[in-house]
Amino acid sequence: MIPTTTAHDGLTLPVLGFGTYKLTGHAGAASIERAIASGYTLVDSAFNYENEGSVGAAVRASAHHHAARDELIVTSKLPGRHQQHDAAIATVEESAARMGLERIDLYLIHWPNPRQGTYVEAWQALIEAKERGLVGAIGVCNFLPEHLDRLHAETGVMPEVNQIELHPHFPQEEQLAYDREHGIITQAWSPLGRGGEMLAEPEIVRIAEAHRATPGQVILAWGIARGVVPIPKAASQDRQRENLGALELRLGDEEVSAITALGRPDGRLKGQDPAVYEEF
């Protein structure tokens, strides 16, 4: 059983989830089913990943062998091109239809797209979708404090989740502190970075050797120690299980601080600054 964390409105999530980006088709569904069999209960997807069908197939198959439907938390995300109210409602309905599920447990706005200026309208649609029972809980991705403040000021409802880019080269101390203060669960996308550069950081390798762990386990344990819910993707069951091993790892405060100190001013993987970046 994976330990849990709870948001301001009562949403409870495991402290480690499973990412599904690029896990598509039958092979993707099989990989996701293996992850559920390994013990993951939080499964992350998005409309733009074009794999909601594969996720739903894995969830339905798992109900017969690995985990009952009500033991899983299935997530999807609203794309920028569908942020207008009616389009947002229809997209939530479409996501559930693609997944073959009566409702989606957690639905997030994928990016604020501030220049487009419709994220409050999208948020109002998700509030309505929750009230209608289409989704169980609602949140956002990549929202800065200014975006979150505006959501609360205009709707009175604060997201329960904020999924952001967060890893040792971009530790997000200010955003994490804001989310924590407001009872928002911070999830981390690309928590291990991309291309293996972070896994080779000498400080991370040193800490891994001291704990007889892998660098990936150390990075995930660092995130969990900071109150973050990492969402790593792993296609193979060996890697899926390796990532779960992070739950057994306890880092000291000095080790956590040493990894946080690896942050860089230009640490974003692709320079996607939510203040200006738009994704449709």
N, C-alpha and C positions, 0 to 999 in steps of 0.2 A: 504494500500500500504506500503510495507516494504522499508525503506530507502536504498540507494545504495552507493556503493563505486566503484571507477574506477581505472583500471590498466594503466600502461604506454602506452599500444598500443590501448587503448580505450575500452577494455572489461569492462562492467558494471555489477556488481553482487549485489544482495540484501545482507544486512549485517548479515542475518541469513538464513541458509539453512537447508535442511532436509536430514539426513543420512538414508540409507536403508540397512545397513549391517544386515544380518540374516532375512530380510523381503523377504521371498521367496514364490513361489506358489500363489494360488488364495488368500489365507489369506494375504500374503505380498502385492499383487497388491491392494487389498481392503484397506489395511492400508495406502499405498502410495496415493491412490486416496482420502482418507479422509484427508491426509495432504494437498494435493493440494486444496481440498475444503475449508480447514481451512485458506488458504492464502499463503502457501509456494509456491515459484516459482523456487527455486534452488533445484534440486533433485540430490543427489549424489549416484553414483553406481560404480561398478568396474567389470571387466571381472572375477576376482577371487571371487566375491561375489556370482556368479552363480544365479543372479537375474535380469539380464538385460531384460529378457523376461517379468518378472513381472513389472518392471519399465515401459517398453514400453507399456504394456497393460494398466497400470494406466494412462499414459500420453494420450494415444489414447481415453480412456473412458472419461477422464476429458475434452477433447476438446468438448464433446457434452453437458457437464453440468457445468463445473467449470472454466476452463481456456483454452483459445485458445493456440494452439501449439506454436505460436510465443511469448507468454507471459511467457513460461517456459524455463529454462536453465537446460538441461539434461546433466549430467556428467558421464563419465566412465573412466576407467584406464587400462593402458597396464601392463600386468604381466611380471615379470622378465624373464620367460622362452621364451617370444616372443619379446625380444629386438632387435634381428637381423633385419636389414632393411626390407627385403621382408616379414618376419613373422610379423613384426609390422604393415605394411600396411594391410596385410590380416586380422590381428586381429581387426583393426579399422573397416574394412569392415564387419567382422563377428559380431562385437558389434552392428553396425547399423542394420544388418539383424536380429539379435536376438531381438532388440528393436522394429523392424518394423518401423524405422524412416529413412527418407532420409539422414539425417545427424545428428551428435551428436554435441551439442552446445559447449561442453568443454571436451577435452580429456587430461588426465594426465599420465605421467610415474609414476607407483605406488611406486617404490623404486629405488634408484640409483644402488644398487647391485655393489658397486665399485670393488670388487674382480673379478666379471665377466667381467667388463671392456667394456660393450657395450652400456652404457647409452647415449653416444654422437651419436652413430649410430641410436639408438632409437629416439633421439631427431630430428635428420635429417629426419627420416621417418615421424614424426609428423608434421614437417615443410612442407613436401611434401603433407601430407594428408590435411593440411589446404589450401595449394595452389590449390589442386584439388577440394576443397569444400566438402570433406568428413566430416570435422569438422569445427566448427566456430572459436574456440580459443584453444590454447594449453598451457599446464603447466606441473607441476611436483608435486610429493609428497615426503616429507622426504628428500629433498635435502639440504645439508649443503652449506655454502658459497663457499667452494672449488669446489663443484660440479657445482654450478651455474656459477662461474667464468669460469670454463672450457667450459661449454656450450656456453657462450657468446664469449669466445676467439676463439673457433673452428667453430662456425656457424654464429656469429654475431647477433643471436636472443636470447633474454632473455625471460624466461617464464613469463606469465602474472599472474600465480597462483602458490603458493607453499603451499600444504596442509600438515600440520605437526602435530605431537602430541603436544598439548598445553592445559594446564589446571592449576589450582592454585598450584598444587604440581610441575609443570614443566612449568613455565611461558615463557621460551624461549626469554628472553630479547634481547640477542645478535642476534639471527636469525631474530626476528621481526624487529629489527633496520636495519639489512641488507636488508631485503625485502622492508621495507618502503623506504629506500634510493634509491633503484633501481626500484621503481614503481611496485613492485610485490605485489599482494593481498595475504595476509596470511590467509589461512583457517585453522581451528582447528578440528582435528578428536579426538574423545573421549573427548569433551570439559568438560564433567561433571564427568570424570573419570569412574571407573567401580566398582560396589559393594557398592556404597553409602558412602564410607569413606569421600570424600571431602564434601558431602552434610551435614555431621555431624560436620565439623570443627567449633569450637566455634565462631571464628571471623566471619565466613560466616553466621552462625545462628544469631549472634548478629545484623549484618547488615540487614539481611532479616527481623528480627523482627522490626527494626527501620523503614523499608520501607513498612511494611505490605505486604511483598512479600515472595516467597518461596526461599529456598537456591539455587535451580536450576536456578531460574530467576536471582538471584544475580550473580551467576557464569557466566551465559551467558551475562548479562549486563556488567560485568567486562571485558569480552573478547571484546565485541563491543566497549566499551569505549577506549580500547587500539588499535582500528583499525583492529581487527581480525574479520573474518567471521566464527563463530562457526557453526558446522554441527552436531547438536545432532540428535540421533535416538530416536523415540518414536512410539510404535505400537498403543497405544490407542489415540483416538481423544482428550480426556481430557488432556492427557499429551502433545500432540502436541500443543493444544491451550495454555496450561500453559507456555510452552516454548516461544511461541509468545509473551506472556505477558512481557517478558524481554525487549521488544522494548519500553515499556512505562516507564521503570525504569531508573532513572538518578542517578548515583552514584557520590559522591564527590571525589575530587582528593585524599583526605586522605583515603577514603574507598578503592579506586582502589589500592593505594600503600599498604594498609594493606593486601589485598588479594594477591597481587604480592609477598609480603614478606613471604607468606606461602610456597614458592618454596623450594624444597629440592635438595641436590646434586645428590641423587639417585632417583629423582622424576619420571623417566619414569615408566609407568605402567608395562611393560614387559621387560624392559632393551633393547629395540630395538634401538641400536645406529646406525644411518645410515652410520657411518664411516666404520662399519664392518658387519652390519646385511645384510643378503641376503634373499629375498623372491621370490619364483618362481611361 
